[in-house]
Amino acid sequence: MLLIPWAAALALGALAAWLAYGRGPSPSGEAAGLRRWLLAALRAAAVMLVAAMLFGAAAGRATPRQPLIAIDRSASARRAAGDDSSMARAWRTLLQDSLARFPSDAPLVAIGDSLRDATADEVGGWLPDDAASRVRPAVDRAAALGRSLVLFTDGEVDDAEALAEAPPGSRAVRWPSTPRPDVAVAELSVPTAWTTGDSSEVRITLTAGPLATGDGTLALLVDGRPYGNAAVPALAPHASARISLPVVAPSSSEGVALVQAALSVSGDVEPRNDTLSVAVDVGDRPSAVFVSTAPDLDVREVLTVLRGALDVPTRAYLRVAPGVWRVEGTLAPISEAEVRARAASAGMLIVHGDTTWKPAAAGSASPLARALWVPAPPTVLARAGEITRTPEWYVSGAPDSPLMAALAALPFDSLPPVTLAGPVRQGTPVLTAQLGKRGEAAAAVAIRESAGQRSVLVSGSGWAGWSLRAGRSREAFAALWGAIFDWLSAGRGDVRAARPVGGVLRAGEPVAWRRGGADTVVTVRLARRAAGASAAGASAAASAASAAPAGNDSLTLRFSGTEFETQSPALPAGVYDVETPGRRSVLVVNASREWVPRAPAVQAGPLVRGVAGSDAPRLADRSWPFVAALLLLCAEWLLRRASGQR
């Protein structure tokens, strides 16, 4: 490859010499012929030098580029080697000995939860403490520099597939480690919200390290009190086990409970991965009850938004025939009296179909928030010789209302039509539609609020057509129903402007937040509890508050007009009291996922075969080629003048 520019320059020089001196008649006399050959040689040499500089020809032998050295600083190396001073000295010595094999001018970076430039002098103070093991940034940096990648790692990385895109000549170096017995609580699956007295199931996943382990015990704690335990079987190396424990949701005056899975296995050497905690909202009423007397596709899609996008715990009941009711999902039979009783105790009630259907008899608690949804009647079948078309209503606008901020950005011109059961004539319109895109706009959705109770009135069928069409229509469907349920949620007592998304959160992972109202900018204050309060439940908030908090911070969350989730940077492990406009929440950040054992995903040796990149001095970077080309042209001109040529 290095000779190609020189070959092209030589050909161009020869062509220039032939065009200047090779096409005319041969001169008479030996001296004239020799002078002609000398002029052609001078022209060819000058043109060749200029062309070689333009083509980027090399001026010397190529030397391989120094590789980009990436050092994995993830905390998983400490889990495998221990966490005392001898481990720190051994890790630093191993790292320095490894780097001694490379020239001191080789570029050096640290990877883990981020990519950082480093120098060899800084290595002596390093310890593996990052909460992630991402190698993609190092692969991209090496490719941009045209250098091969040398990765020093313990083999446990998050995105090992990225190494397939490393530059040719890249390789991995695995640090030696001594296998140690270890079992970790890898996952904890708990409902995001509980209703007091409900029975539910908690699922825990355990993962073993590189050695087989013995039997043990798993305890389930709720607010620091034992709620059940199970025997842990012996596990093979890198094997997993799933354990399920039933639990009855407790009552909580604080509205939240801390659920913790604690593991005890003989010989386990790593305590930081033996517990996993999550905060669960607890209430006296079920968050939402969805009752449909005429179930259709709309019901399925709206329930997806209610349960998934907004994370609202929901019970749904379907009337599949007169007097015949089924529990949505399992289709288990249930009596209508039981459905009415559960609907009466709901914090939010959505009735689809027959809106005259009522919860339990008077005297029971009434829902704090209601949505009454009247579907469109079935299309009349056409008789012979007739053509019957379903009336098509197109959403046309979002009038001024409390939901306007969330609905104004809907793509009204591209949404599929719906079929209205008739205009909504009560309440404040929040969404209007036109028949066939012509005529006066009629209210398709309206809201009203009276004596602290919020209601939403919805007309028509075919809303699921928005969700079934990909792209902006599906986003509009989620935005519409998300805005409806968010506004209703304030009526059921959950008036938090933002709340942490339920589920297990670990250090090093961004914190996901879900909007609870129409505000797109929410200020959140975080107060980290003292270490002793981490295991205590939310019911012990009074004692936790008396202790000095481990830290306080605040952040600003920004939501786009149609999005209901956003993220904030990762937080250190601990239990945080979250204060937002409306109501307080609790956020639990567990130890990093780096403490959970896993099989190494990277083996020592070449990552991508091939020849590493090399550098050769370019002719254009030297000064002598310019001087030589100028002298050759001057010599040609003087010789031409001496021979009588112009």
Buried (B, 14 or more C-beta within 10 A) or exposed (E): EEEEBBEBBBEBBBBBBEEBBEEEEEBEEEEEEEBBEBBBBBBBBBBBBBBBBBBEBBBEEEEEBBBBBBBBBBBBBBBBBBEEEEBBEBBBEBBEEBBEEBEEEBBBBBBBBEBBEBEBEEBEEBBBBBBBBBBBBBBBBBBEBEBBBBBBBBBBBBBBEBBEBBBEBBBBBBBEBEEBBBBBBBBBBBBBBBBBEBEBEBEBBBBBBBBEBBEBEBBBBBBBEEBBBBEBEBBEBBBEBEBEBEBEBBEBEBBBBBBBBBBBBEEBEBEBBBBBBBBBBBBBBBBBBBBBBBBBBBBBBBBBBBBEBBBBBBBBBBBEEEEEBBBBEEEEEBEEEBBBBBBBBBBBBBBBBBBEBEBBEEEEEBBBBBBBBBBBEEEEEEEEEEEEEEEBBBBBBBBEBBBBBBBBBBEBEEBBBBBBBEBBEEBBBBBBBBBEEEEEBBBBBBBEBEEEEBBBBBBBBBBBBBBEBEEBBBBBBBBBBBBBBBBBBBBBBBBBBBBBBBBBBBBBBEBBBBBBBBBBEBBBBBBBBBEEBBBBBBBBBEEBEEEEBBBEEEBEBEBEEBBBBBEBEBBBBBBBBBBBBBBBBBBBBBBBBBBBBBEBBBEBEBBBEEEBBBEBEBBBEBEEBBEBBEEBBEBBBEBBEEBEEE
